[in-house]
Amino acid sequence: MRYHNITKDDMLNGDGLRVVLWISGCEHKCPGCHNPITWDICDGLEFDEAAKNEIFDELSKDYVSGITFSGGDPLHTQNRKDTGKLVEEIAEKFPDKTIWMYTGYEWQDVKDLSFISKVDVLIDGRYVKELRNVKLPWRGSSNQNVIDVKKSLELDKIVLLLK
């Protein structure tokens, strides 16, 4: 897995103060995407122990609410194995921190991934330039959903965190 950046003290990509991992690789290539530099799966830096330790150092701070996985797309087919391992490790090591994830895939296409149950909030769906709405929290276009993952899995239907 490759990544472009680790953002610290972020307040835009999820609830509270967060660390954000910007993962390389996106198959969707949505017109108007705010981060097309992350589309190339081969671009960026190799995600190594130093990068993981940098994230863990941030997550160990009491005032950090959790981590957000963004990109690119953390659920790019070539990223799923490594993303899943990292999600599971964070969930185990930092059980009081929330895990948010952005993906261009839709809920029904990713809900059965083995590690999805460790994610707290999933923002799904491709960015649609014609549906852009800057007033919507945590998403760029009105077709995207902010999903409460645990409740959605429990009830076997999408439960929105925000409408």
N, C-alpha and C positions, 0 to 999 in steps of 0.2 A: 504494500500500500504506500502511496505517495501523498504528500500534503503540501499545501501552499503556505499556510500560516497557522499560528496558534495565537489567538487574540485573548488578552487578559482583561478583566474588569469590564466586560461587555454587558450592556443593558438593553440591547436592541433585539437579540436573538434568543428570547425566552424570558421567563420570569426571574426577577432578581438579578444579582451580579453573577456573571457566568464566565467560564472559559469556553472558547469556541475553537474547534478543530475544523479547518477548511481542507477537506479531502479532495484530491485530484481525481478527475474522471467523471464525465457526464455523457450519457448516451442520448439525452433528450434535446440538448442544444436549443433551448427555447428562445425564439426571437425576443429581443429586449432584455434578456437575462442581465442581472446586475453584476455577474461575476464570470464572464465567459473565459477569463484567463485560466480558470480551473477545469475546463472541459477535457483537456488532454490527459488521459490516464497515465502517460509517461512523463508528464511535466511535474515540476516541484521537487521537493526533497523526499528522500526515503524516510518513512516513519520508522525510527529506531528507538533504542532504549533511552537515549538522551531526550528525545521528543516525548516519550511516554513519561519519563521522570519529570519533565517540565510541566506536563499536565497534572500529574499526581501532586507535585509541589503546590500548584494552584488550588487543587481540590482539597488539600489538607488545611487550607485557611478557613477559619470559622465563618467568615463573612461571604464566602463564595457559595452560591446556591447550588451550582452544579455545572454540567457540561452540555454544550450543544454541538452536535455533529452537523456540519453543513458542507458546502462545496461549491462546485462540482456536485456530486451525489454520493453520499456515504454508502448507498445501496446499489451503486453501479455493480453489475454482475461480477466484475473482477475485484471489487472491494468487500463484498459481503462476508467472506470468511474472516478477514482481518478486522473488519469493523465489528463483527459479532464477537470475536475474542476480546477485543478491547472493551466493548460494552459490558460483557460478562465480568471482566476483571474489575472494571470501575464499580459495577453494581455490588460486587462482593466486598471490595476494599473500602468503598465509601457509601454504605447503605443509606445514609441520611441525605445524600446529594441527589438531585433530580437529573435525569437524562432526557434531553430533547433531541429530536432528529428531524432534519429537513430531507425530503426526497421528492423527486419528480414522479415516482411511481404512485399508484393509487393503493389505498388501504387493502382492498381485496387481493392485490398482487403481492403484498409483503406481510400480511398478518400472520401467515403460517411459518415465517422464518423462526428458527429455534430461539433466537435471542431477543426477538421483538417484545417478549413479555417483560424484559428488563428495562425497556424504554418507558418513560412516563408520558411523554407527549410526542406525537408524530405529526408534522405538518406535511400533508401529502398533496400530490398533484403537480402537474407542470405549471409553470408560470405562463399565463396567457396575457400578452401585452394589451389586448383589447379589453380585458377585464381588470386592468390595473386599478388599484384603489389604495392610495397612501394612507387612508384613515383606518384601515383594518390592522389591528395589532398582529404582529408576528407573521404576516404573510403579505405577498405582493399583489395577488390577484384574487378576485372573489370566488373563483372556483376551488381554491385550495381550502383544505379543512385543517383545523387545529384539534387533533383527536386525543382524547383521554384514553391511552392505550389499555391500561389495566381494566377500566370499566368496560371498554369495548370488547375485550377478550372475554371478560366475565359474562357479559350479556349477549355475546355473539352478534353484535350489531354496532355500528359506529355511534359512539357517544362523543359529542363535541365538547371541548373545553370552553370554546367560544362559539357563539352563533353569528 
